[in-house]
Amino acid sequence: MVVFKKEARKPRHSMRYHAWMLLDGGFAKRHCTILDLSSTGARIKLTDSGSITSDLSLVLTGDVRKVTRCRLVWRKESVIGVEFIERT
């Protein structure tokens, strides 16, 4: 019998931080609000809950050259959960 060890969830920090979401390789951008943040991902409220691809990027600062690549993990109406892939 194989027993899987459940990985502990990283601490989350609640916030209301306005950010940008980049789609389509950076050609489209949308406003969003980060609701909570951890070292591995975030829960995000979308302003425009149109189509979101599984690969997207977040701009957490005013400098659009500093993006965090993400992968869509879950979605419930206008709130999504993303996992951070890499930060440039």
Secondary structure, 3 states (H helix, E strand, C coil): CCCCCCCCCCCCEEEEEEEEEEEHHHCEEEEEEEEEECCCEEEEEECCCCCCCCEEEEECCCCCCCEEEEEEEEEECCEEEEEEEEEC
